[in-house]
């Protein structure tokens, strides 16, 4: 079963990668641990992972007013992993586009 859901390509993550070119972010399954994340990244991208940091985000309620009235919903909870690679190694997310 896949541990990594998708790579995290946002404006904030791009700024982090510009400052430290060996750090990359991923959205991962909530029950994944750091060792599983490390093994998955190493096998998928053929790199050496030196550090994994994880963060859990709670889901949030949201609502907006429209012509049809008040629409209520919620955003899903997720887990984010910041992976640090060995010096000189990098991941190209855009290579297969």
Phi, psi and omega in degrees: 000138184287133178273318182275126178274309178197156174288150182263106180241087179235173180296318180294317180292326177295322177296320178295318181292328176293320178288315181237096188292357179253018177245135181221152182247149179219146167270126184237169178294144183297335181266006181281142175256176187295323179294319178296319179297316180299313181296320181294316180294318180296322181283324182286318189250000179054052178232171177252120182267129178258332184208145176228127175241136183238151178220140175254136177242133179282152173288150182238146175280146178218152176209152178213154179264131178229181176297327181281352180119197183280127178247124180248148179197194177208154176263143185288151172282150180208169178238135182244141178236130173256119186251129176256128181262167176296149181306134178092347180264151181211164177239132177252105181286339187261010185289332184257021179273000000 
